Amino acid sequence: MIVSELTAGAIASGLASMGKTRGGFERMASRRKSVDLYQGVGLHDEVAKYFAADLLREVTVDALPVAGKVIDARYSVYRGAPARAFETETDPALFGNLDAVLPNLERLTGLLGTQGLIVTLNAEDEVATPSALHFVLLTEFEPVFVGSDPEPLGVAYPLFSHVAHDAKDQEWEVWTDTVRYRCTGGGFIMGEIEEHGYGRMPVLFAHRGSQLGSSWWRPPAQDVLDAQLTYNVLGTQHNAGLLFQALGQPVATGSMETDKLQLGPNRVVEMRDPQSRFEMIAPPGNLAQLMDAQRWKMDALCFRYGIKAKWADAGGATSGEHQRILEIELSNSVEADFARWGHFERELNEVCRAVAERHGLRGVGALTGINFVEPNVPLSEAEKMARWEKEYQMGLASKADYYRMRDPDISDEAIQAKMEAVAAERSADVTAPPVREPGLAALLAAPVV
């Protein structure tokens, strides 16, 4: 939405015009549908559109959300919480649900091209004292541009309601760099216009890549959703082929005892005419070709995103080093995303500090560095042990590192207790009195049994 000035009246009028022309609503509906299909919601109905109702009463419809697997594998910078360094001592608990939200933010950014994030507090009640920041994904929204400024200076997003509204009755939340208020889709401003005092919008936008065209919105990953649909349509066709080729089509010629055949292993079809024939004919077709087409579609999609598709019958296990070679392109792509998400983290920290300071939430320091988890292929137990032994011999690892390798969540106290127990046991074995063979005198004095 483009307005001539950043005022409440201009934005409210812009929302009213958008509701009349339906501009913007189509984009929101498309984004909502993409998120649903990514999760597999509504996928069954999308696939069923390609088949006749009579067929669907006899076969099952494939609705495997393979798009989620591709998106989650490709956009995995936040597969582990990054290590953040701050200018002053900062309690990680102040950031609330941040590390739980960021993986989904990255994935939806990869899926939709552009995604929003709201920074708020974990206590909306003004009487309650907030103890941490709170982060909310913003998928359906309308950016507000002023004149020819290339970046949005405001944002409006619809508020959820259990009651179905016309466009003019829909309530919207509006944020700019200075104020916050609510209005209806009909252009009516609700309540007072509040100056939030943050100095900027508490809403950030994440983009999958740089802006290459005239549109501020980055293009969605429609190819992933299209490939998911094709994969499941082919899978449903395979289900139908299995059914019909397994049972076959009964064909009878000539005169029979009845016109109503009852088929079954315990029933006999009686033929009157010696020239009559009864047989089961399977329809032509190669089911393996359908499976190959499914795999080709997914392999082509994975190639597009630098992912190696792994199939159940692909053969035996390979070494960790071999897996790293196969997935080097994916690792390079994920590492290339570090710079973009590092920039986002710095901007996010500025918003967090502004919101925290405005509401008296002290102790959120300035971000000075961030270290993302490097992409890696898990090692086998033998590979882990060999690597630790080599590092230990070279003086690059300690015995405590061995316990952390076996159990990443183990505490320092537990490690110390294990090391003390091992040391005590080894000490007991070393200092135990030696076993002596009895002398000749002792043998002669022993009673004879």
Secondary structure as UniProt FT lines:
FT   STRAND          2..3
FT   HELIX           8..21
FT   TURN            22..24
FT   HELIX           25..39
FT   TURN            40..42
FT   HELIX           43..48
FT   TURN            49..50
FT   HELIX           53..56
FT   TURN            57..58
FT   HELIX           66..74
FT   TURN            77..78
FT   STRAND          83..86
FT   HELIX           92..95
FT   TURN            96..97
FT   HELIX           98..112
FT   STRAND          114..121
FT   STRAND          133..138
FT   STRAND          142..146
FT   TURN            147..148
FT   STRAND          154..158
FT   TURN            167..169
FT   STRAND          171..176
FT   STRAND          179..184
FT   TURN            185..186
FT   STRAND          189..195
FT   STRAND          203..207
FT   HELIX           222..247
FT   STRAND          249..253
FT   TURN            265..266
FT   TURN            274..275
FT   STRAND          277..281
FT   HELIX           287..304
FT   TURN            305..306
FT   TURN            312..313
FT   HELIX           320..326
FT   HELIX           328..358
FT   TURN            359..360
FT   STRAND          367..371
FT   HELIX           381..393
FT   TURN            394..395
FT   HELIX           399..406
FT   TURN            408..409
FT   HELIX           412..431
FT   HELIX           440..445
//
